[in-house]
Amino acid sequence: MRAEILAIGTELTTGQTVDTNSPWLSQRLAEVGIPTGYHTIVPDELADIVEALHIAAGRASLILISGGLGPTQDDLTREALAQAAQVSLVEDPAALEHIRTFFSSRGRPMPERNRQQALRPENAELLPNPIGTAPGLFLHLSQALVFALPGVPRELQLMFQEQVRPRLLKHVGSAGVILYRKINTFGLGESAVEEKIADLTARGRNPEVGITVSDAVVSLRIIARYPTLAEAQAQVSATESLIRQRLGEIVFGVEDEELEDIVVRLAQERKATLAAAESITGGLVAHRICRVPGASQYFRGGIVAYTEEIKHQELGIPWEMLRELGAVSAPVAQAMAEAVRRRFAADLAVATTGFAGPTGGTPQEPIGTAYVALASQQGTEVVRHVWSGERTEIMSRTAKLALNLLRLHLLRRPTS
């Protein structure tokens, strides 16, 4: 069995709203061993929805629909399903009574527009919605099973677990398990990472390993398909161990973990205090650290020293150094890190300086050049990197470079 998910709504096709239902549904289907072949987004146009249903029924044995079950004129999923199945819409008395009760229990009469939510294709079974007015639908279209659910995430998720999942298990039996694991890395590019794990990314391997890149973070997605959860977990763990062995310290986290999450956790474990002096990143390093719960115990503070004057006044960077070497230089980055470490009496401090563009830069230090320094009791380390991309991308990646320096230093630091 393979699934297709249709997300209905012009707000989705125009980009005004991001579809979060389809990824959630795909994950739940994977848990019962059903892979998703397609995510399709369709506007609130009857002909488009009917066409999408016919296409989906021709290539998938399971269709999940989110949205288009509301009370307004552009809620067309019911009508589209009836047209696609070549049946009539009929009013369901039990559904109508549920909707009336929903409103009366809140001291309001049912608006006449909501009456359309009691309609169903005559070959469809209604799926109860315990927390809303829009019941779901279950029917067959050609050889495909079709489930239509409300677009409200809370309603959709509850109805999937209570109404859809049990029916799927009854129809598909034990289809096995699909298990996912995401491993996040920083410090090597996509091609360099793939070279180290080329055999693991080979086609036809189970578990399969895919590579994605987002804002300098290279993520490895492990997908295992096995008859039982225990088998899938064992194979995912074995593949993750191989990845960690080959990539070493560039692996920083799993799933949705960010570099700052790891930095704060390591700072807590090592009882290390942190500080930051920022120029090119404009406070991003401090912002990312401070958004992690518990950071206040270990992050002492930061200074955004954006101009040479502030670098001199607040951090004591000598005018001679700034004039002779320029603010974008390794010695200035080093001096900034050491100064902010002293000022905040921190165990570790990072500093950033560079050219984010679109103006600035020199032949020797082009736009995208960033210097990041880390000062500790053992000394100061400075790294240089030249990024490509837009201004905000360069700033974000430089902040991540600073966080990664902190992470690596904390990893090698003994626990208290």
Order of alpha helices (4+ residues) and beta strands (2+ residues): beta-alpha-alpha-beta-alpha-beta-alpha-beta-alpha-beta-beta-beta-beta-alpha-alpha-beta-alpha-beta-beta-alpha-beta-alpha-beta-alpha-beta-alpha-alpha-alpha-beta-beta-beta-alpha
